[in-house]
Amino acid sequence: MKIYLIKASAGSDYSKYKAETGGPPQNIFAAAAATPKQHQIEMCDETIGMKTDFSSDADLIVIFMSTPDAYRAYEISKRFHDKGKTILFGGLHTQFNQEEAAGFAHALILGEVESYWEQVLQDVENNHLKPVYESHEAVDLANLNPYPTDIISPAEYGYTWSVVVTRGCPFKCDFCLVHEFFESFTLRPVEHIVEELKHLKSIGVEWVELHSDNLIYNKAYALELLETIAPIGLKFFGETTVLIARDIELLVAAQKAGVKAILLGIETPSAEALKAQKKSFVKPAKMKEYLATIRAHDMEIWGDFLFGFDEHTSSIFQETITFVQDIGVDKMVPHMLIPFPGSETFRKLDADGRILIKDWSEYDGSHVCVSRNKCLLLNWKGVWTTCGAKPLKSAKN
């Protein structure tokens, strides 16, 4: 059977940012890696400008989408549906908007696809496709296959690649979907990661994202990983929390391993807003000290910032810019608060009638979707024009 895996991406300023800063999308590559070898795979990642081939002779079309890309996914689906193709939907938007997505596909694939992917393919071949496939058990990451590098070349991502390290997150921030999608925090065996990294080095990959939503949560595991990958000689970046600044042992290990940049969810200078979002472990008053400690270990700091919390006023934009300049963030990544369906933020705001729009194309971090003071919208446009969607390239030059 021939399978066409597609990552839908609608054009926007934020999609350009994603294309310039990211590696391979997790969803389509996870499905590709889990596909038995007797099947033929085609892949299209629209995030990096690849064009969906609507003349494909694939038997099965599998489309993954995030919320701002939903309408593009539905457009792709309709065009393939008109050609009589069997269509599956996956991704975060599918997970939390099942009734909507079901209107555009023959079946939905929910949760971690590796749990049941072979069964899905068997059911397609036997014409016994179920409307929904899902599993509530965490995938054993020891059973993951490396993401294929022979379908979409690493060259398409600027010789930057992504390697699964962990899945899930122990924190439960209201605005985040990670803990809603993954029901537990799981670790991949270090020796499997090392084997994959050595292969990537051999084919010319230069930068690797250590894909984890909290790289340091399990200290013993993080130390083992960092110490073991150090001799490979690649450059790494990843995501963690500012709490890494409190552990010099981890910082030294990361520096020796070749970690050149880390993304931190700093979010806001407002301690009140952080507390309300269940993220009080981030301490704005300590941030300058923390970032100086991290930077002393030769790591560039990319800071995620959110605007639009209830605790924010129209002054939050200038306060944040001043804060960023003071604490020494190397790259600021600003977003308006996105009330993603499935998040606690969405549930609360929707119950209060405060969701301004449900046009998913505007759920990309560059639009105001939540009822707030008008001056927030006006000031935000200035911040996005000045700071938004800038490529985080300096560490990679």
C-alpha positions in Angstrom: 0.0 0.0 0.0 1.2 3.5 -0.8 0.7 6.1 2.0 1.0 9.9 1.7 1.8 11.6 5.0 1.1 15.4 4.9 1.8 18.1 7.5 -0.6 20.8 6.6 0.5 24.4 7.1 -1.4 27.6 6.4 0.7 30.6 5.3 1.3 33.2 8.0 4.1 35.2 9.6 4.2 32.6 12.4 4.4 29.7 9.9 7.5 31.4 8.4 9.0 31.5 11.9 8.3 27.8 12.4 9.9 27.0 9.1 13.1 28.9 10.0 13.5 27.6 13.5 12.3 24.1 13.6 13.3 20.6 12.5 11.1 17.8 11.2 7.5 17.8 12.5 7.0 15.1 15.1 3.7 13.7 13.8 4.4 12.8 10.2 7.8 11.5 11.0 6.5 9.4 13.9 3.9 7.8 11.5 6.6 7.3 8.9 8.9 5.6 11.4 6.2 3.3 12.6 5.1 2.2 9.1 6.1 -1.4 8.3 8.6 -1.7 5.5 6.2 -3.5 3.1 4.4 -0.2 2.5 5.6 2.7 0.4 5.7 6.2 1.9 5.5 9.6 0.4 5.8 12.7 2.7 5.0 16.4 2.4 5.9 19.0 5.0 4.1 22.2 4.0 5.8 23.9 6.9 9.0 24.2 4.9 7.3 25.1 1.6 6.8 21.7 0.1 3.8 21.5 -2.2 1.2 18.8 -1.7 1.0 16.6 -4.7 -2.7 16.3 -5.5 -1.9 13.9 -8.4 -0.4 11.4 -6.0 -1.4 7.8 -6.6 -1.3 7.0 -2.9 -4.0 4.6 -1.5 -4.1 6.4 1.9 -3.8 10.1 2.6 -2.9 10.9 6.2 -3.0 14.6 7.2 -1.7 16.0 10.4 -2.7 19.5 11.6 -2.3 22.0 14.4 -5.1 24.4 15.1 -4.0 27.4 12.9 -3.6 25.0 10.0 -7.0 23.3 10.3 -8.6 25.0 7.4 -5.7 24.2 5.1 -6.0 20.6 6.2 -9.7 20.5 5.4 -8.9 22.0 1.9 -6.4 19.3 1.3 -8.8 16.7 2.4 -11.6 17.9 0.2 -9.4 17.8 -2.9 -8.3 14.2 -2.2 -11.8 13.2 -1.2 -13.0 14.3 -4.7 -10.5 11.9 -6.1 -11.9 9.0 -4.1 -9.0 8.7 -1.6 -9.2 7.3 1.9 -8.3 10.1 4.3 -7.2 10.1 7.9 -6.6 13.1 10.2 -4.2 13.3 13.2 -2.5 16.0 15.2 -3.4 18.3 18.1 -6.3 19.9 16.4 -7.8 16.6 15.5 -7.3 15.4 19.1 -9.3 18.2 20.6 -11.9 18.9 17.9 -12.9 15.4 16.9 -16.5 16.2 15.9 -15.3 18.9 13.6 -12.5 16.9 12.1 -14.6 13.8 11.5 -16.6 15.8 9.0 -13.6 15.9 6.6 -12.0 12.4 7.1 -12.8 8.7 7.0 -11.1 8.2 10.3 -9.3 10.0 13.1 -6.0 8.9 14.7 -5.7 10.2 18.3 -2.8 10.1 20.8 0.5 8.5 20.2 0.2 6.9 16.8 2.7 4.1 17.3 0.2 2.3 19.7 -2.1 1.2 16.9 -0.6 2.3 13.5 -0.1 -1.2 12.1 -3.7 -2.0 13.0 -4.9 1.1 11.1 -3.0 0.0 8.0 -4.3 -3.5 8.2 -7.9 -2.2 8.5 -7.4 0.1 5.5 -6.2 -2.8 3.4 -9.1 -5.0 4.6 -11.7 -2.3 4.1 -12.6 -2.4 7.8 -11.6 1.1 8.8 -13.0 2.3 12.1 -14.0 5.9 12.6 -11.6 6.5 15.5 -8.3 5.0 16.7 -6.8 5.9 20.0 -4.8 4.6 22.9 -4.6 5.9 26.4 -1.4 4.0 27.2 2.0 5.7 26.8 4.2 4.3 24.1 7.3 2.5 25.2 9.9 4.8 23.7 12.4 1.8 23.6 10.3 0.6 20.7 10.6 3.8 18.6 12.2 3.6 15.2 14.5 6.5 14.2 12.8 9.1 12.0 13.6 8.2 8.4 16.1 10.5 6.6 15.7 9.1 3.1 12.2 10.4 2.3 12.6 14.1 3.2 16.3 14.9 3.2 17.8 16.7 6.2 19.0 19.3 3.7 15.4 20.5 3.5 15.7 21.5 7.1 19.2 23.1 6.8 20.8 19.9 8.1 18.9 20.4 11.3 17.1 17.3 12.6 15.0 16.3 15.6 15.6 13.3 17.8 12.9 12.1 20.3 14.3 12.2 23.9 11.2 12.3 26.1 7.5 12.7 25.7 5.1 14.5 27.9 5.6 17.1 30.6 5.1 16.9 34.4 3.9 20.5 34.6 0.3 21.4 33.9 0.3 25.0 32.7 -3.3 26.1 31.8 -2.4 27.3 28.3 -0.5 24.2 27.2 -1.6 21.1 25.5 1.4 18.8 26.1 0.1 17.4 29.3 -3.4 17.0 27.8 -2.1 15.1 24.8 0.5 12.9 26.6 -0.8 11.3 29.7 2.6 10.6 31.3 6.2 11.6 31.1 8.3 9.0 29.3 12.0 8.5 28.6 13.7 7.1 25.6 16.7 4.8 26.2 20.0 6.8 25.9 21.7 4.1 23.8 19.0 4.4 21.2 19.4 8.1 21.0 23.2 7.7 20.6 22.8 5.3 17.8 20.5 7.7 16.0 22.8 10.6 16.5 25.7 8.8 15.1 23.8 8.0 12.0 22.8 11.7 11.7 26.4 12.8 12.0 27.4 10.4 9.3 25.0 11.9 6.8 25.9 15.5 7.4 23.4 16.7 10.0 25.0 19.6 11.9 22.3 20.6 14.4 20.0 18.4 16.4 17.0 19.3 18.5 16.9 17.1 21.6 13.1 16.9 21.4 11.7 17.1 24.9 9.3 19.5 26.6 11.4 19.4 29.7 14.9 18.1 29.1 16.1 18.2 32.7 13.1 17.0 34.7 14.7 13.7 35.4 18.2 14.8 36.4 19.8 11.4 36.5 18.6 10.6 33.0 19.5 14.1 31.7 23.1 13.7 33.0 23.5 10.3 31.5 22.2 11.6 28.1 24.4 14.7 28.0 27.5 12.9 29.1 27.0 10.1 26.6 26.3 12.3 23.6 29.2 14.6 24.2 31.8 12.7 22.2 29.6 12.6 19.1 30.5 16.2 18.2 27.1 17.6 17.1 25.5 20.9 18.0 22.4 20.7 20.1 19.5 22.8 21.1 16.4 22.0 23.2 13.7 23.1 25.5 13.7 23.1 29.3 12.8 25.3 32.2 14.8 28.1 33.9 15.3 25.7 36.8 18.4 24.4 35.0 20.1 27.6 36.2 20.0 26.2 39.7 22.0 23.1 38.8 25.6 23.7 37.8 26.3 20.0 37.3 23.6 19.9 34.6 24.8 23.2 33.0 28.4 21.9 32.8 27.2 18.6 31.2 25.1 20.5 28.7 28.0 22.7 27.8 30.4 19.8 27.3 27.7 17.9 25.2 27.5 20.8 22.7 24.2 22.3 23.7 24.4 25.8 22.1 20.9 27.2 22.7 17.9 26.5 24.9 14.3 27.6 24.6 12.8 28.7 27.9 9.1 29.4 28.6 9.7 32.6 30.5 6.2 33.8 29.5 5.9 37.2 31.3 7.4 39.5 33.9 4.1 39.2 35.9 4.5 36.9 38.9 0.7 37.1 39.3 0.0 35.8 35.8 2.5 33.0 36.2 0.9 31.9 39.4 -2.6 31.9 37.8 -1.3 29.7 35.0 0.2 27.1 37.4 3.7 28.2 36.5 4.9 29.9 39.7 8.2 28.0 39.6 9.2 30.7 37.1 10.4 33.6 39.2 10.7 36.9 37.3 12.7 38.4 40.2 15.4 35.7 39.8 15.4 35.7 36.0 18.4 38.0 35.4 20.5 35.9 37.8 19.3 32.6 36.2 20.0 33.7 32.7 23.4 35.0 33.5 24.3 31.7 35.0 23.1 29.8 31.9 24.9 32.2 29.5 28.1 31.7 31.4 28.0 28.1 30.1 28.0 29.3 26.4 24.3 28.8 25.7 22.2 31.2 23.8 18.8 31.8 25.4 15.6 31.9 23.4 12.7 33.2 25.5 9.0 32.4 24.8 6.7 35.3 26.0 2.9 35.4 26.1 0.6 38.4 26.2 -3.0 38.6 27.1 -3.3 37.1 30.6 -6.0 38.6 32.8 -3.3 40.0 35.0 -1.9 42.0 32.1 -2.8 45.7 31.4 -1.9 47.8 28.4 1.5 48.5 30.0 2.6 44.9 29.7 4.2 45.3 26.3 6.6 48.0 27.4 7.2 46.2 30.7 8.1 43.0 28.8 10.5 44.7 26.4 12.2 46.4 29.4 12.3 43.1 31.2 13.8 41.3 28.2 16.5 43.9 27.8 17.3 43.8 31.5 17.5 40.0 31.9 19.5 39.4 28.7 17.3 37.2 26.5 19.1 36.6 23.2 16.0 36.0 21.2 12.5 37.0 22.2 9.7 34.9 20.8 6.4 36.8 21.4 2.9 35.4 21.1 -0.5 36.5 22.0 -2.2 34.1 24.3 -3.8 31.3 22.2 -6.8 29.6 23.8 -6.1 26.3 22.1 -9.1 23.9 22.1 -8.4 21.2 24.7 -6.5 23.5 27.0 -7.7 24.6 30.5 -7.4 28.2 29.2 -9.9 27.5 26.4 -12.3 25.7 28.8 -12.3 28.6 31.3 -12.6 31.4 28.7 -15.2 29.6 26.6 -17.4 29.0 29.7 -17.1 32.7 30.5 -18.0 33.7 26.9 -14.7 35.4 26.4 -13.5 33.7 23.2 -13.7 36.5 20.7 -13.2 34.3 17.6 -13.2 30.6 16.6 -11.6 31.3 13.2 -8.8 28.7 13.6 -6.6 30.5 11.1 -6.1 33.3 13.7 -4.9 30.9 16.4 -1.3 31.3 15.4 0.0 33.6 18.2 -0.1 36.7 16.1 -3.8 37.6 16.6 -5.9 38.5 19.6 -8.5 35.7 20.2 -9.6 36.5 23.7 -11.8 39.4 25.0 -9.5 42.0 26.4 -9.1 45.8 26.5 -8.9 47.3 23.0 -5.5 48.9 23.8 -4.0 45.4 24.2 -4.8 44.7 20.5 -3.3 48.0 19.3 -0.2 47.7 21.4 0.3 44.1 20.4 0.4 44.9 16.7 3.4 47.1 17.4 5.2 44.4 19.4 4.6 41.8 16.7 5.9 44.1 14.0 9.0 44.9 16.1 9.8 41.6 17.6 7.6 38.9 16.2 8.5 35.9 14.0 12.2 36.7 14.0 14.3 33.6 13.1 16.4 32.2 16.0 19.4 31.8 13.8 22.3 33.4 15.6 23.3 30.3 17.6 23.3 28.3 14.4 25.6 30.6 12.5 
